[in-house]
C-alpha cells in the first residue's frame, strides 16, 4: 500500500507538467570537448555526457547531449563496484556519442567522485579481482582522460538519486553541467 501511494505521488507531477527539451546544436567547426560525469548510489548508476564548445576566449557553452542510467542490481553490490559500473557505462556512452559526431572532439574527459575506482583505473601495479580487472581493462582501453570531481559538483548524482519533474526542468547543473565547466581549465577541480 505504501508503494502505491509513493507511485501515485510521483506520477502526479507528470500528469500536469509538460517538459520541453530544446535541441542543442554542437558546433563542430569550433573547439569541442566531451565531458562525461558518472556516479552511483544503492538505487542506480548513471553517466551524463556534455559537449563543451569554445567559440572564442569569452564565449563558451556546455550542453547535455546524452545520459544513461541503470538500476542497481537487486543483490546488494558494494558501492565501489557500482561506481566502477558507472564509469564503464560512462565510457560506453562517451564512445557512442563520439561515433555520432562527424569530427573527433579535441578531448574526452571522464569525471568520477569515487577515489577507490580512480585508484583501480590508474594503478597498474596491483592485481585486482577478476570482476574489477575486466572492467578496468575496458575503461583503460578507451584512452579517455580520467579526473576526480567533488561529489557536490557531479551532475550524474541527479540521475542516481532522482528529481521531481519541476526541479529537473530547472536544474542548471543537469542541463549544463558543473558551473565551472565554462571556466578555463585552470579553475577546474
N, C-alpha and C positions, 0 to 999 in steps of 0.2 A: 504494500500500500504506500509506503514511504517513497519507493522508487517511482510509482505512478505520479505522485504529487510533484516530485522533482522534475520529471519529464514534462508534465503539463506547464510547470513554471518556466522551464527552459524554452519550450516552443511558443509560449505566449508572446514573446518578443518577435519571433519570426513571423507570426501571422500579421502583425501590424506594421512592421518595419520593412521598407524596401531599401536594399543596399545597392548603390550604383558604384560600379568599379570602372573608372576611366582607363582606357588603354594607354599604355605608356610607350612612347617611341624611344628606341635606342639608336643613338646617332653613331653609327659605325665609322664615320669619317673622322670622328674625334677620338681622343684617348679614352678608351673604355676599359674598366676593370670589373671583374666579377668578385663579389664578396659573399661567402656562404657562412651563415651562422647556424650552429647546431646546439641542441640541448635535449635533455631527457629528464623525466620525472617517473614516479612509480606508475603513472597512468599512461604516458605516451612518450615517444621520442620524435624529434622533428628537425627539419632543415628549412631554412629560408634563404633564398638566393636573391641578391641585389646586384643591379648594374650601377656602377658609379661612372658617370661621364664627366670629363673635364673639357669644357668648350674653350675656356680661357682661364687665366690665373684667377680671375674674380668670379667666373661662372662655372659652378659645379652642380651636378644633380645626382640624386640617388633614387632608385625606384625598385620596389619588389617586382621581380619578374617570374618567380616560381617558388612554390612552397610544397613541402611533402611532410605528412605526419603519419605515424603508425601507432596503433595501440600497443602498449607494452604487453608482453606475454602474460597469460593468466598465472602460470607458475612463477612464483617470486624469483626475480632475477636481480642480482646485485646491481646497485646504481652504477658503478664503473662500467659494467658490461652493457647496460642500457646506454650510457654515454658513448661507449665505443660504437654501438649500433647507430646512434645518431650521427656520428662522424662518417660512418660508412654510407648512410643514405644521403648525407651531405655531399660526399664525393660523387656518388652516382647522380644526384640531382645536378651538381655542377657539370658533370660530363654531358648530361642530357641537354642542359642549357647551351653549352658551348657548341654542341652539334647543330643547334638551331641557328646559331649565328652564321653569317656568311663570311665573317672575318674573325680571326683569332683575337681574343681580348689581350690587352697589354699585360695583365697579370691576373692571377686567380689566387685568392686567399681564403682559407677556411679558418673560422674562428670558433673556439670551444672554451667553455668555462671550467672544463674538467682537467685539473692538473695531472690526475692519475693517467688519463688517456693520452694527454700530451706527452707524458713521460714514456708511455709504452711506444708511441709513434717515433719519438726522437732518440730513444736509447737503443742502440744496435748491439750492445754487449750482453744484455740479459736474455736468457732463454725464457720465452713466455709460454703459458698453457696453449694447447692446440687451438681452442676456440678463439682466443685472443690473437695468437700469431697469424692465423689465416686471414683474419680481418685486417690486422695491422699491415700485412703484406699487400693487400689490395689497396689500402689507403696510401701507403708509401709509393706504390706504382703510379699513382695519379700525378705525382710531382707538384702538387699544389703547395703553396706556402701555407704553413700551419702556424697560427698565432693564438695567444691567450686573450680572452675578453672577460672583464669583470661581469659577474652574473647579472647585476642590476642594469647593465647596458645591452644585454643579449636579447635581441628581438625574437629569437626562436623560443624563448621562455613562454611567450604568449601562446604559441601553438601547443605547448605541452601542458599548460595549465588552463587555457581557455579564457575567453572574454565573452560577455554578452554582445549581441549584435550592435547596440548603440555605442558601446565602448570600443569595439573593434573598428567600427566605421571611423571613429575619431582618434584612433591610435596612430599618432605620427611615427612612433617607434616601429610599428608593424609595417606601415606602408613605405617609409623612407629609410628605415634602419637607424642605427645609433646616431645621436645628434652630432657626434664628432666625425662621422664618415665624410661629411662635406669639407672638413678642415684639411689642412696639409698633413701628410703622414707623420710629421714630427710631433703632432698633437694627439696622435692615437695612443691607446694604452699599449 
